[in-house]
Amino acid sequence: MTGNATLPKLTLGKIQAEAPAENPQTPADSCNPSATTSIAKALRRGRTLLDGSSDSAALDAEVLLCFVLDKQRAYLRTWPERLLQPEQQRRYQKLLQQRRAGHPVAYLTGSREFWSREFIVTPDVLIPRPETELLIERALGLLPQGQKLQVLDLGTGSGAIAVTLAAERPQWRVTATDISAAALSIARSNARHHAAANIRFHRSRWFDDLPDARYDLIVSNPPYIAPDDEHLQQGDLRFEPQTALAADRNGIADIEEIINKARRQLHPGGRLLLEHGCDQQRAVQTLLQRCRYSEIHTHTDLAGLPRVSLARWPGISC
Ligand SMILES: C[S@@+](CC[C@H](N)C(=O)[O-])C[C@H]1O[C@@H](n2cnc3c(N)ncnc32)[C@H](O)[C@@H]1O
């Protein structure tokens, strides 16, 4: 699936305040002889259908029903007796079957929330993860707000990192890259949706095809899973692009290349901020030391796991 023409509608309405007071027994519902399933019943059926195939069966059923009804979750609790239209029932049933077959909820609804913004996602891009918000938190806390800083996001995927940084810091100039043209198309759409005009996009294999420029901050959430890791055959990961997930040499090859080449693209004193696996802290720190970065520090996520490493490039010759 590529290109804007095939993008699902980004249902931004779902993150807006719910319209109050709607009659649950509107004529459109109550007069329809085939509208026999209530919201409460649909949710029970959905949960039962997904039990055993999803660890979050109840939540998945709610999210999918909200998607079909174009409503927020509070609506389901407010109007449990409201009847579904036959078309809504059909769509809901189809989504439940797809979810039962393993398809990630975010690909079924076409969006995922990241740093309180909705991002369009398709199977061309990694589904943004909550762990990556740690990288955003660090990046925003690191550099002064008011300056025109140059920031590079390597492997932008949906644009979750680049668009968030650009939207949060309109003075920054963000460059977002990916090897995948399809991913860049999604990232561009997300930049438009969030009116982030301070981003440029480049298709590039890491630094290979980038214009010769220097940055104050380089961020990346690169692929870091070992190709033979059994998790790649489980859950949502089965449906996500393998190029977004797996890296050679036990998952460290892309991180190593970025650490090595970022030195030539950072201003003296510039920072490199990388997400990595929770078992890669030592390997990443060793690589940063070998490449003569300074002020190396690894940050832990809310679960206490080391997920993001930061280093400063002192500007020595390399
Ligand atoms: C783990 S995903 C991260 C996506 C997004 N930044 C996020 O955090 O949700 C890694 C991204 O790197 C891209 N990628 C993989 N290999 C690459 C390469 N050699 N050069 C540039 N991008 C690459 C993938 O297409 C994918 O979008």
The ligand as a Gaussian input file, in Angstrom:
#p B3LYP/6-31G(d) Opt

LIG

0 1
 C       12.146000       1.091000      13.979000
 S       11.531000       1.962000      12.575000
 C       11.323000       3.573000      13.294000
 C       10.203000       4.356000      12.679000
 C        9.889000       5.657000      13.426000
 N       11.052000       6.506000      13.509000
 C        9.368000       5.381000      14.830000
 O       10.132000       5.561000      15.793000
 O        8.199000       4.969000      14.961000
 C       13.005000       2.105000      11.593000
 C       12.858000       2.882000      10.302000
 O       14.141000       2.895000       9.660000
 C       13.977000       2.713000       8.283000
 N       15.230000       2.114000       7.757000
 C       15.639000       0.829000       7.827000
 N       16.829000       0.682000       7.253000
 C       17.205000       1.907000       6.813000
 C       18.344000       2.408000       6.133000
 N       19.366000       1.612000       5.790000
 N       18.406000       3.728000       5.834000
 C       17.370000       4.555000       6.172000
 N       16.250000       4.134000       6.822000
 C       16.167000       2.832000       7.132000
 C       12.784000       1.812000       8.144000
 O       12.194000       1.940000       6.858000
 C       11.897000       2.302000       9.290000
 O       11.008000       3.287000       8.860000

